[in-house]
Amino acid sequence: MEEVHKANLELYEKHEKSREDSNNSIVRLEGCSGGNGERYQFLQEMRGYVQDLLECFREKVPLINELESAMHQLYKQRAARLVQRRQDDIKDESSEFSSHSSKALMAPNLDSFGRDRTAYQEHAKQRRIAEREARRARRRQAREVSGKMAEHLEGLSSDDEETSTDITNFNMEKDRILKESSNVFEDTLENFYSIDCIRFQFETWRSSYYNTYKDAYIGLCLPKLLNPLIRLQFLSWNPLEPKCRDFEGMSWFESLLFYGCEEKEYDKEDADILLLPSLVEKVILPKLAVIAENLWDPFSTTQTNRLAAVFQKLINGYPTVVNSDNKNTEALLKALLTRMRRTLDDDVFMPLFPKHVIENKNSAPCVFFQRQFWSSVKLLGNFLKWYGVLSNKCLQELAIDGLLNRYILMAFQNNENGEDSIKKAQSVIACFPKQWFSGLKGGKTIPQLENLARYLTHLAGVIYRQNIGCSDMEKRSARDQIRQIVKLLASIHSLENAMSVANDYNVKDVKAPSDGK
């Protein structure tokens, strides 16, 4: 029994030592595990959260797309309605003053029921005339109240007034879309649609287990994940409208502004640094492309200024996004060019009348001619506001070749009144970016403006010949006008023509301009 007892004691001590070693191993392993259990549990929870989030988005994103499409269509219809009205007004006035619109020679135009289409069309035309004149009278009255009547020229104001019915219908449909948008996530927990909540989840992952966060490429996935939620906030965003909210003041921007900026060692491969630029690229640029192509009216100076200001803000604030290598930027610039070309092809019209009609300034054809001329000059200025955004080649092709040389110069040649033509030429030249002429060498302007330089040279000769044999006062006036033409030629760097005009007509007191001035 003593031998057995001794053997049992030895076995007991052996088991005790083994137990002690096992406890030490447990403590040691728990100490060096680095929280693998907690990490595993956290990652499993994040896995479930992300799966639920994606499942939620699969159901909600088609609804967001439909609402966004409906809002775009609503704005597009309003813009198209105003453009169509302007085109109809121009057609009406053009046909009214056209020498070819002789009603006596027109054959009867009957529909399938034997009714005269011409009578209906005439009735619609008279209604449009009454509405058009009423809008002009209201704009004229507003200018008189504001004290801008004296400096205003017909054709410089935009006819974007809408009827109360159109405004009511537009607002009702807009409110309906916005109401539906507010109900998109009504059956969803806040964790799955609130940008703040989603940011908190991923920010916790980033701060707690950065290596796994980085290995999962979350920084590259976040822009796409947040895209539909931000588009929902941009549903009614339209920078062409007054008091449009700056996108940098929206809740999504403020929520994500400091994402990933916690104090830690800088990682140059950290994709979260580009979170906001990526969202600007994937949300704002496509939105602006739709606005530029379908909603923007190039004839509206106010709209052009607002849209150009947004572009300039993006160029200055997000240079890594807004560059020629970016596909969304390229699509945006193409949309801009498409809209400008469509305006040139469909909306610009310059009537031609005999000179004796134009010289009668109170006649309706002359008023129509002047209105079309100044609206074209306004369009020229609006086109050239995109200097620095579009390339010089594109701008000169559209503004100079497509508008100035094709339409405006034709109007100049149709009316060679010295004082009036000089005033118009000054307005045209004031639109040109001065940078076009700063680097020119020699005495010639850019090739696209050679036609304008030749016209101004011709105009100087017309003014000189018209005043041969006139009184000294009239001759002095003509000399002053020729001096202004010399200055205009010098301002577009057409120095050879400027000096030629000065020498031919004995204009001595004009300083020879230096290159680039």
C-alpha positions as CSV (number, residue, x, y, z in Angstrom):
1,M,0.0,0.0,0.0
2,E,2.9,2.3,0.8
3,E,4.5,1.6,-2.6
4,V,1.1,2.2,-4.3
5,H,0.6,5.4,-2.3
6,K,4.1,6.6,-3.2
7,A,3.4,5.9,-6.9
8,N,0.1,7.8,-6.7
9,L,1.9,10.8,-5.1
10,E,4.4,11.0,-7.8
11,L,1.7,10.8,-10.4
12,Y,-0.3,13.5,-8.6
13,E,2.8,15.8,-8.5
14,K,3.3,15.1,-12.1
15,H,-0.3,16.1,-13.0
16,E,-0.1,19.2,-10.8
17,K,3.0,20.3,-12.6
18,S,1.4,19.6,-15.9
19,R,-1.7,21.6,-14.9
20,E,0.6,24.5,-13.8
21,D,2.4,24.4,-17.1
22,S,-0.9,24.4,-18.9
23,N,-2.1,27.4,-17.0
24,N,1.1,29.2,-17.7
25,S,0.7,28.4,-21.4
26,I,-2.8,29.7,-21.4
27,V,-1.7,33.0,-19.8
28,R,1.2,33.3,-22.1
29,L,-0.9,32.6,-25.2
30,E,-3.7,34.9,-24.1
31,G,-1.0,37.6,-23.6
32,C,0.4,37.2,-27.1
33,S,-2.8,36.7,-29.0
34,G,-3.1,40.5,-29.7
35,G,-6.9,40.5,-29.4
36,N,-7.4,38.1,-32.3
37,G,-10.7,37.0,-30.8
38,E,-12.0,40.5,-30.6
39,R,-10.8,41.3,-34.1
40,Y,-12.4,38.2,-35.5
41,Q,-15.7,39.1,-33.8
42,F,-15.5,42.7,-35.1
43,L,-14.7,41.7,-38.6
44,Q,-17.6,39.2,-38.6
45,E,-19.9,41.9,-37.4
46,M,-18.6,44.3,-40.2
47,R,-19.0,41.5,-42.7
48,G,-22.7,41.1,-41.8
49,Y,-23.2,44.9,-41.8
50,V,-21.7,45.3,-45.2
51,Q,-23.8,42.5,-46.6
52,D,-27.0,44.0,-45.2
53,L,-25.9,47.4,-46.5
54,L,-25.4,46.1,-50.0
55,E,-28.7,44.2,-49.9
56,C,-30.4,47.4,-48.9
57,F,-28.8,49.3,-51.8
58,R,-29.8,46.7,-54.3
59,E,-33.4,47.5,-53.5
60,K,-33.1,51.3,-53.1
61,V,-30.6,52.4,-55.9
62,P,-33.1,51.7,-58.7
63,L,-35.6,53.9,-56.9
64,I,-33.0,56.7,-56.6
65,N,-32.1,56.3,-60.3
66,E,-35.8,56.7,-61.2
67,L,-36.2,59.8,-59.1
68,E,-33.0,61.4,-60.5
69,S,-34.1,60.7,-64.0
70,A,-37.6,62.2,-63.3
71,M,-36.0,65.4,-61.9
72,H,-33.7,65.7,-64.9
73,Q,-36.6,65.2,-67.3
74,L,-38.6,67.9,-65.5
75,Y,-35.9,70.5,-65.7
76,K,-35.1,69.4,-69.3
77,Q,-38.7,69.9,-70.3
78,R,-38.8,73.4,-68.8
79,A,-35.5,74.4,-70.6
80,A,-36.7,73.0,-73.9
81,R,-40.0,74.8,-73.6
82,L,-38.3,78.2,-73.2
83,V,-35.9,77.5,-76.1
84,Q,-38.8,76.4,-78.3
85,R,-40.7,79.6,-77.4
86,R,-37.7,81.7,-78.4
87,Q,-37.3,79.9,-81.7
88,D,-41.1,80.4,-82.4
89,D,-40.8,84.1,-81.6
90,I,-37.9,84.5,-84.0
91,K,-39.7,82.6,-86.8
92,D,-42.8,84.7,-86.2
93,E,-41.0,88.0,-86.5
94,S,-38.9,86.8,-89.4
95,S,-41.9,85.7,-91.4
96,E,-43.7,88.9,-90.5
97,F,-41.0,91.1,-92.1
98,S,-40.1,88.7,-94.9
99,S,-40.9,90.0,-98.4
100,H,-41.7,86.4,-99.4
101,S,-44.6,85.9,-97.0
102,S,-47.4,87.0,-99.3
103,K,-50.6,85.5,-98.1
104,A,-52.4,86.3,-101.3
105,L,-50.3,83.8,-103.2
106,M,-50.6,81.0,-100.6
107,A,-52.8,78.0,-101.5
108,P,-55.4,76.9,-98.9
109,N,-53.9,74.5,-96.3
110,L,-56.7,72.2,-95.2
111,D,-56.6,69.3,-92.7
112,S,-58.4,66.0,-93.1
113,F,-61.7,67.5,-91.9
114,G,-61.6,70.4,-94.4
115,R,-60.6,73.0,-91.8
116,D,-58.1,75.7,-92.7
117,R,-54.8,75.1,-90.9
118,T,-53.6,78.6,-91.8
119,A,-56.4,80.2,-89.7
120,Y,-55.4,78.1,-86.7
121,Q,-51.7,78.8,-87.2
122,E,-52.4,82.5,-87.5
123,H,-54.5,82.5,-84.3
124,A,-51.6,80.7,-82.4
125,K,-49.2,83.2,-83.9
126,Q,-51.2,86.2,-82.7
127,R,-51.4,84.7,-79.2
128,R,-47.6,84.3,-79.2
129,I,-47.2,87.9,-80.3
130,A,-49.5,89.1,-77.5
131,E,-47.6,87.1,-74.9
132,R,-44.2,88.1,-76.2
133,E,-45.0,91.8,-76.2
134,A,-46.5,91.5,-72.7
135,R,-43.3,89.9,-71.4
136,R,-41.2,92.6,-73.1
137,A,-43.3,95.4,-71.6
138,R,-42.9,93.8,-68.1
139,R,-39.1,93.6,-68.5
140,R,-39.1,97.2,-69.8
141,Q,-41.0,98.4,-66.8
142,A,-38.7,96.5,-64.4
143,R,-35.7,98.2,-66.1
144,E,-37.3,101.6,-65.7
145,V,-37.9,100.9,-62.0
146,S,-34.3,99.9,-61.5
147,G,-32.9,102.8,-63.5
148,K,-31.2,100.6,-66.2
149,M,-33.3,101.8,-69.1
150,A,-30.8,104.2,-70.6
151,E,-27.9,101.7,-70.8
152,H,-30.1,98.8,-72.1
153,L,-30.0,97.5,-75.7
154,E,-32.7,95.3,-77.1
155,G,-31.5,91.7,-77.3
156,L,-29.3,91.8,-74.2
157,S,-32.0,90.6,-71.8
158,S,-33.1,87.0,-71.6
159,D,-36.7,86.1,-72.1
160,D,-37.0,83.4,-69.5
161,E,-40.3,84.4,-67.9
162,E,-42.8,81.6,-67.4
163,T,-46.6,81.6,-67.1
164,S,-48.1,81.1,-63.7
165,T,-49.6,77.8,-64.9
166,D,-46.1,76.5,-66.0
167,I,-44.6,77.5,-62.7
168,T,-47.3,75.9,-60.7
169,N,-47.1,72.6,-62.7
170,F,-43.3,72.6,-62.4
171,N,-43.4,73.2,-58.6
172,M,-46.1,70.5,-58.1
173,E,-44.1,67.9,-60.0
174,K,-40.9,68.9,-58.2
175,D,-42.5,68.7,-54.8
176,R,-43.9,65.3,-55.7
177,I,-40.4,63.9,-56.6
178,L,-38.8,65.4,-53.5
179,K,-41.6,63.9,-51.3
180,E,-41.0,60.5,-52.8
181,S,-37.3,60.9,-52.3
182,S,-37.8,61.6,-48.6
183,N,-39.7,58.3,-48.4
184,V,-37.1,56.1,-50.1
185,F,-35.5,54.9,-46.8
186,E,-38.6,55.2,-44.6
187,D,-38.6,51.4,-44.0
188,T,-34.8,51.3,-43.3
189,L,-32.8,51.6,-40.1
190,E,-30.7,54.8,-39.9
191,N,-27.5,52.7,-39.9
192,F,-28.1,51.8,-43.5
193,Y,-28.9,55.2,-45.0
194,S,-27.4,57.9,-42.8
195,I,-24.0,59.0,-44.1
196,D,-22.9,59.8,-40.5
197,C,-23.7,56.3,-39.3
198,I,-22.0,54.6,-42.3
199,R,-19.0,56.8,-41.8
200,F,-18.9,55.9,-38.1
201,Q,-18.9,52.2,-38.9
202,F,-16.0,52.4,-41.3
203,E,-14.1,55.0,-39.3
204,T,-14.2,52.6,-36.3
205,W,-12.8,49.8,-38.5
206,R,-10.1,52.1,-39.8
207,S,-9.0,53.3,-36.4
208,S,-9.1,49.9,-34.8
209,Y,-7.7,47.6,-37.4
210,Y,-6.1,49.7,-40.1
211,N,-4.2,46.9,-41.8
212,T,-7.3,44.8,-42.4
213,Y,-9.2,48.0,-43.5
214,K,-6.4,48.7,-46.0
215,D,-6.2,45.1,-47.2
216,A,-9.9,45.1,-47.9
217,Y,-9.5,48.2,-50.2
218,I,-12.3,50.1,-48.3
219,G,-10.8,53.4,-49.4
220,L,-11.5,52.5,-53.0
221,C,-15.0,51.2,-52.3
222,L,-16.3,54.0,-50.2
223,P,-16.9,56.5,-53.1
224,K,-19.1,54.0,-54.9
225,L,-20.8,53.0,-51.7
226,L,-21.7,56.5,-50.8
227,N,-22.6,57.6,-54.3
228,P,-26.4,56.8,-54.3
229,L,-26.9,58.5,-50.9
230,I,-25.1,61.7,-52.1
231,R,-27.0,61.7,-55.4
232,L,-30.2,61.7,-53.4
233,Q,-29.1,64.9,-51.7
234,F,-28.3,66.4,-55.2
235,L,-31.7,65.6,-56.5
236,S,-32.9,69.2,-56.8
237,W,-29.4,70.8,-57.0
238,N,-29.2,73.2,-60.0
239,P,-26.4,75.8,-60.0
240,L,-28.2,77.7,-62.8
241,E,-30.9,78.8,-60.4
242,P,-30.5,81.7,-57.9
243,K,-29.6,80.8,-54.3
244,C,-28.4,77.4,-55.2
245,R,-26.7,75.8,-52.3
246,D,-22.9,75.4,-52.5
247,F,-22.1,71.7,-52.6
248,E,-19.3,72.2,-50.0
249,G,-21.9,73.4,-47.5
250,M,-24.1,70.3,-47.8
251,S,-24.3,67.8,-45.0
252,W,-22.6,65.0,-46.9
253,F,-19.5,67.1,-47.5
254,E,-19.3,68.4,-43.9
255,S,-19.7,64.8,-42.7
256,L,-16.9,63.4,-44.8
257,L,-14.6,66.4,-44.8
258,F,-12.3,65.0,-42.0
259,Y,-12.8,61.3,-42.7
260,G,-9.5,59.5,-42.2
261,C,-7.7,62.4,-40.7
262,E,-7.1,60.9,-37.3
263,E,-3.6,61.3,-35.8
264,K,-1.4,58.5,-37.1
265,E,1.6,58.1,-39.2
266,Y,1.1,59.5,-42.8
267,D,0.5,56.7,-45.3
268,K,1.1,57.9,-48.9
269,E,-0.9,54.9,-50.2
270,D,-4.0,55.9,-48.1
271,A,-6.9,56.0,-50.5
272,D,-9.1,57.9,-48.1
273,I,-7.1,61.1,-48.9
274,L,-8.9,61.1,-52.2
275,L,-12.4,60.4,-50.8
276,L,-13.8,63.9,-51.5
277,P,-12.2,64.3,-54.9
278,S,-13.5,60.9,-55.9
279,L,-17.0,61.8,-54.9
280,V,-16.7,65.1,-56.8
281,E,-15.6,63.1,-59.8
282,K,-18.3,60.4,-59.6
283,V,-21.3,62.6,-58.5
284,I,-20.8,66.3,-59.3
285,L,-19.2,66.0,-62.8
286,P,-21.9,63.7,-64.2
287,K,-24.5,66.0,-62.7
288,L,-22.9,69.0,-64.3
289,A,-22.7,67.2,-67.7
290,V,-26.5,66.7,-67.7
291,I,-27.1,70.3,-66.7
292,A,-24.7,71.7,-69.3
293,E,-26.1,69.7,-72.2
294,N,-29.8,69.8,-71.3
295,L,-30.6,72.7,-68.9
296,W,-28.1,75.4,-69.6
297,D,-29.2,78.2,-72.0
298,P,-26.0,79.8,-73.6
299,F,-28.1,82.9,-74.4
300,S,-28.5,83.6,-70.7
301,T,-25.6,85.6,-69.3
302,T,-26.8,84.9,-65.7
303,Q,-26.9,81.1,-66.2
304,T,-23.5,81.2,-68.0
305,N,-21.9,83.2,-65.2
306,R,-23.3,80.8,-62.6
307,L,-22.2,77.6,-64.4
308,A,-18.7,79.1,-65.2
309,A,-18.3,79.9,-61.5
310,V,-18.9,76.3,-60.5
311,F,-16.4,75.2,-63.2
312,Q,-13.8,77.6,-61.8
313,K,-14.4,76.4,-58.3
314,L,-13.8,72.9,-59.4
315,I,-10.7,73.8,-61.3
316,N,-9.2,75.7,-58.4
317,G,-10.3,73.3,-55.6
318,Y,-10.0,69.9,-57.3
319,P,-7.2,70.1,-59.9
320,T,-6.5,66.3,-59.6
321,V,-10.1,65.6,-60.8
322,V,-10.8,68.4,-63.3
323,N,-8.1,67.6,-65.9
324,S,-8.1,66.3,-69.4
325,D,-7.1,62.8,-68.4
326,N,-10.3,62.2,-66.4
327,K,-13.1,60.5,-68.3
328,N,-15.9,62.3,-66.4
329,T,-14.2,65.7,-67.1
330,E,-13.9,64.8,-70.7
331,A,-17.6,63.9,-70.8
332,L,-18.5,67.2,-69.1
333,L,-16.5,69.3,-71.6
334,K,-18.1,67.3,-74.5
335,A,-21.5,68.1,-73.1
336,L,-20.6,71.7,-72.9
337,L,-19.4,71.8,-76.5
338,T,-22.4,69.9,-77.7
339,R,-24.8,72.4,-76.2
340,M,-22.8,75.4,-77.7
341,R,-22.8,73.8,-81.1
342,R,-26.5,73.1,-80.9
343,T,-27.2,76.7,-80.0
344,L,-25.2,77.9,-83.0
345,D,-27.0,75.6,-85.4
346,D,-30.6,76.0,-84.1
347,D,-30.9,79.3,-82.2
348,V,-28.8,82.0,-84.0
349,F,-30.6,83.9,-86.7
350,M,-29.5,87.1,-88.4
351,P,-32.1,88.8,-90.7
352,L,-31.0,90.6,-93.8
353,F,-32.9,93.7,-94.9
354,P,-32.3,96.5,-97.5
355,K,-30.1,99.3,-96.1
356,H,-33.0,101.8,-96.4
357,V,-35.0,99.6,-94.0
358,I,-32.2,99.4,-91.5
359,E,-31.6,103.1,-91.6
360,N,-35.1,103.8,-90.4
361,K,-34.4,103.1,-86.7
362,N,-38.0,103.2,-85.6
363,S,-39.2,100.6,-88.1
364,A,-40.1,97.2,-86.8
365,P,-37.7,95.4,-89.1
366,C,-34.8,97.6,-87.8
367,V,-35.8,96.9,-84.2
368,F,-35.8,93.1,-85.0
369,F,-32.5,93.4,-86.7
370,Q,-30.9,95.2,-83.8
371,R,-32.3,92.8,-81.3
372,Q,-30.9,89.8,-83.2
373,F,-27.5,91.5,-83.5
374,W,-27.2,92.3,-79.8
375,S,-28.4,88.8,-78.8
376,S,-25.6,87.4,-81.0
377,V,-23.1,89.7,-79.3
378,K,-24.3,88.5,-75.9
379,L,-23.9,84.9,-77.1
380,L,-20.4,85.7,-78.2
381,G,-19.6,87.1,-74.8
382,N,-21.1,84.1,-73.1
383,F,-19.1,81.7,-75.2
384,L,-15.9,83.5,-74.4
385,K,-16.6,83.2,-70.7
386,W,-15.3,79.7,-71.0
387,Y,-11.8,80.9,-71.7
388,G,-9.5,78.9,-69.4
389,V,-12.0,75.9,-69.4
390,L,-12.1,75.1,-73.1
391,S,-9.1,75.1,-75.4
392,N,-8.4,78.2,-77.5
393,K,-8.9,76.1,-80.6
394,C,-12.4,75.1,-79.6
395,L,-13.4,78.5,-78.4
396,Q,-12.1,80.3,-81.6
397,E,-13.9,77.7,-83.8
398,L,-17.2,78.2,-82.0
399,A,-17.1,81.9,-81.1
400,I,-15.1,83.4,-84.0
401,D,-15.6,81.1,-87.0
402,G,-19.1,79.9,-86.0
403,L,-20.6,83.1,-84.7
404,L,-18.6,86.2,-85.4
405,N,-17.5,85.5,-89.0
406,R,-20.7,83.7,-89.9
407,Y,-23.4,85.9,-88.4
408,I,-22.1,89.1,-86.7
409,L,-19.9,90.3,-89.5
410,M,-22.7,89.7,-92.0
411,A,-24.8,92.1,-89.8
412,F,-21.9,94.6,-89.8
413,Q,-21.8,94.6,-93.6
414,N,-25.5,95.1,-93.8
415,N,-25.3,98.3,-91.9
416,E,-22.3,100.6,-92.4
417,N,-23.4,103.5,-90.2
418,G,-20.1,104.8,-88.8
419,E,-20.9,105.7,-85.2
420,D,-23.3,102.8,-84.7
421,S,-20.8,100.3,-86.3
422,I,-17.9,101.5,-84.1
423,K,-20.0,101.1,-81.0
424,K,-20.9,97.6,-82.0
425,A,-17.3,96.7,-82.9
426,Q,-16.2,98.0,-79.4
427,S,-18.8,95.7,-77.8
428,V,-17.6,92.7,-79.9
429,I,-13.9,93.3,-79.2
430,A,-14.5,93.8,-75.5
431,C,-15.6,90.1,-75.4
432,F,-12.2,88.8,-76.5
433,P,-9.8,87.5,-73.9
434,K,-6.7,89.8,-73.9
435,Q,-4.5,86.8,-73.5
436,W,-5.1,85.9,-77.1
437,F,-3.1,88.9,-78.2
438,S,-0.4,89.1,-75.5
439,G,2.0,86.7,-77.1
440,L,1.6,87.6,-80.7
441,K,4.7,88.7,-82.8
442,G,4.7,90.9,-85.8
443,G,1.9,93.1,-86.9
444,K,-1.0,90.7,-87.6
445,T,-3.8,89.5,-85.3
446,I,-4.8,85.8,-85.0
447,P,-6.0,84.3,-88.3
448,Q,-9.6,84.0,-87.2
449,L,-9.9,87.8,-86.7
450,E,-8.5,88.8,-90.1
451,N,-12.0,89.2,-91.4
452,L,-12.9,91.6,-88.6
453,A,-9.7,93.6,-89.2
454,R,-10.5,93.9,-92.9
455,Y,-14.0,95.0,-92.1
456,L,-12.7,97.8,-89.7
457,T,-10.2,98.9,-92.4
458,H,-13.1,99.0,-94.9
459,L,-15.3,100.9,-92.4
460,A,-12.6,103.6,-92.0
461,G,-12.6,104.1,-95.8
462,V,-16.4,104.4,-95.9
463,I,-16.5,107.0,-93.1
464,Y,-13.8,109.0,-94.9
465,R,-15.6,109.0,-98.2
466,Q,-18.9,109.8,-96.7
467,N,-17.5,113.0,-95.2
468,I,-15.6,114.4,-98.2
469,G,-16.9,117.9,-98.9
470,C,-18.7,118.1,-95.6
471,S,-18.4,120.8,-92.9
472,D,-15.3,121.0,-90.7
473,M,-17.3,119.8,-87.7
474,E,-18.4,116.7,-89.6
475,K,-14.8,116.1,-90.8
476,R,-13.5,116.3,-87.2
477,S,-16.2,113.8,-86.2
478,A,-15.2,111.5,-89.0
479,R,-11.5,111.8,-88.0
480,D,-12.4,110.9,-84.4
481,Q,-14.3,107.9,-85.6
482,I,-11.3,106.8,-87.7
483,R,-9.0,107.3,-84.7
484,Q,-11.3,105.0,-82.7
485,I,-11.1,102.4,-85.5
486,V,-7.3,102.6,-85.3
487,K,-7.4,101.9,-81.6
488,L,-9.8,99.0,-82.1
489,L,-7.4,97.5,-84.7
490,A,-4.5,97.9,-82.3
491,S,-6.4,96.3,-79.5
492,I,-6.7,93.0,-81.5
493,H,-3.0,93.3,-82.5
494,S,-3.8,94.1,-86.1
495,L,-0.9,96.6,-86.1
496,E,-0.3,96.6,-89.9
497,N,-3.9,97.5,-90.6
498,A,-3.9,100.1,-87.8
499,M,-0.9,101.9,-89.1
500,S,-2.2,101.7,-92.7
501,V,-5.5,103.3,-91.7
502,A,-3.6,106.0,-89.7
503,N,-1.3,106.8,-92.6
504,D,-4.0,106.7,-95.3
505,Y,-6.4,109.0,-93.6
506,N,-3.7,111.3,-92.0
507,V,-4.5,110.4,-88.3
508,K,-1.3,111.7,-86.7
509,D,-1.9,111.7,-83.0
510,V,-2.3,108.0,-82.5
511,K,0.6,106.3,-80.7
512,A,2.1,103.3,-82.5
513,P,1.1,100.4,-80.2
514,S,3.9,98.0,-79.1
515,D,3.7,94.3,-79.6
516,G,1.2,92.6,-77.2
517,K,-0.6,95.8,-76.2
